Amino acid sequence: VLVDLDRDLPLPLSVQLATQLSDAIRRGSLREGATLPASRTLALQLGVSRGVVTAAYSQLSTQGYLVMQQRSVPRVAALPSTAPSTEREEAAPTPLVDFTMLSPDLGLVPRRDWRRVLEHAIRVSPAQVLDYGDPRGQLELREALVDFLGRTRGVVSSPSRVIVCQGSLQSLDIACQLLASRGAARVALEDPCAAEIRTAVRRAGLRPVQIPVDAEGIRVDLLAAEAPDAALLTPAHQFPTGSVLSERRRADLVDWLVRTGAQLVEDDYDAEFRYGTPAVPTLQEKAPDRVMYAGSASKTFAPGLRLGWLVVPESAADAAGRIKWSLDGGSPGLEQVAFARLVTSGAFERHLLRARVEYRKRREALEAALAGALPRTRVEGGTGGLHLTLRLDRPVDIGALDAAASRQRVRVQAVESFLHEPAKRAERLVLGFARLHPSSSAHAAASLATVLQLAGGA
Ligand SMILES: Cc1ncc(COP(=O)(O)O)c(C=O)c1O
């Protein structure tokens, strides 16, 4: 393998190696299926420690460039069709540090367990699992989810009220269509929020009403004053600010729901990961007839599964099934049976335990590195999920931030770019840490400090 490591660069050798290999894969000089030397061999060739090579390989596997299997050498993976391949896109080099990755580390997916439950599903499932079925999903999975969500999130439900969806984005689409079919017109949203949420609301013909968020979560007083028909919120870990809805506001919100008959869509997209802080209870538990609860395997397992769930009040269950049918005729059956087995066998919760330990380490390593490289910044919000929010000591121009980041091959997003009317200045950054190995966090934080300095903010 032609690589050229420069010991004088202030860049860890593993990062240099990973970058050069990913550039070669993207250029096509290392093609799909090509094998790379075993880590020991390459380390000898390059005159570096084996740890340098294994760290680079593990980063490339996490990013989807390499397939790593036990007892065999790494192979170049098939690049997804969205991966840059045209000449124009090739001009944008692979980022050295990517804080915009908010998805889990795919290297942590327990493939052996997953293979076991997929095989089990194929072996034991009756033929009907291959047929059109109840559009709400396979009964095994809906039963498993009722138990799992009741046990871990206090969600009050029954199998008839659960709709298995293609990720929580589809759950939110279905929830919005349900709201529209029940006569809702105006839906309160957190501002800032994920763009996909505004899109889901508009797609259903509903009008978004923007409500500001502060350190205690959404301003429930302003929400109530707007008197919308419904609200769509991320109360346990507001995206992207990281705020956790305070107890006082939770009580006010439940009071508002009960008093006005309004509906709430609770997007609980990353609640399974909390690091040393107690789980935040759901609002669904407090008002199961007023709340539609959306969850997903995208943060806990793999977003590519496109597996999510929506728990609706009993009165909306049939209508929700009809909407799901009209969207796609129901989610694929075999994967549902497999995932049900993963949950009921305990393998899913074992995976969650392992992943939680790993992500906690990564978050703590990043926090420590940020405290060292950017001592005047402050981490804000709840300690959960796969991202943290960093408050800068002074605002930076978002255009200057983007330009400096691209020069340094860093990808990073400002909280303020998620506002309904995006601000010109960034006061906070959203930093995804799930794919940032602790050995890279010092380099990542130092790169961010350089970017901020170049952008005129630190
Ligand atoms: C606020 C929010 N909701 C939901 C999701 C998950 O979407 P899905 O489950 O469709 O992958 C995300 C993903 O990043 C998110 O940020």
The ligand as an SDF file (V2000), in Angstrom:
LIG
                    3D

 16 16  0  0  0  0  0  0  0  0999 V2000
  -34.6410   14.6210   16.3010 C   0  0  0  0  0  0  0  0  0  0  0  0
  -34.4840   13.3080   15.6300 C   0  0  0  0  0  0  0  0  0  0  0  0
  -35.5150   12.4630   15.5500 N   0  0  0  0  0  0  0  0  0  0  0  0
  -35.3970   11.2500   14.9610 C   0  0  0  0  0  0  0  0  0  0  0  0
  -34.2020   10.8230   14.4230 C   0  0  0  0  0  0  0  0  0  0  0  0
  -34.0490    9.4220   13.8650 C   0  0  0  0  0  0  0  0  0  0  0  0
  -34.6020    9.2240   12.6700 O   0  0  0  0  0  0  0  0  0  0  0  0
  -34.7610    7.7420   12.1570 P   0  0  0  0  0  0  0  0  0  0  0  0
  -35.2020    6.8950   13.3060 O   0  0  0  0  0  0  0  0  0  0  0  0
  -35.8050    7.8160   11.0920 O   0  0  0  0  0  0  0  0  0  0  0  0
  -33.4530    7.3030   11.6120 O   0  0  0  0  0  0  0  0  0  0  0  0
  -33.1270   11.6550   14.4500 C   0  0  0  0  0  0  0  0  0  0  0  0
  -31.8740   11.1870   13.8200 C   0  0  0  0  0  0  0  0  0  0  0  0
  -30.8270   11.7410   13.8730 O   0  0  0  0  0  0  0  0  0  0  0  0
  -33.2500   12.9280   15.0700 C   0  0  0  0  0  0  0  0  0  0  0  0
  -32.2020   13.7570   15.1320 O   0  0  0  0  0  0  0  0  0  0  0  0
  1  2  1  0
  2  3  1  0
  2 15  2  0
  3  4  2  0
  4  5  1  0
  5  6  1  0
  5 12  2  0
  6  7  1  0
  7  8  1  0
  8  9  2  0
  8 10  1  0
  8 11  1  0
 12 13  1  0
 12 15  1  0
 13 14  2  0
 15 16  1  0
M  END
$$$$
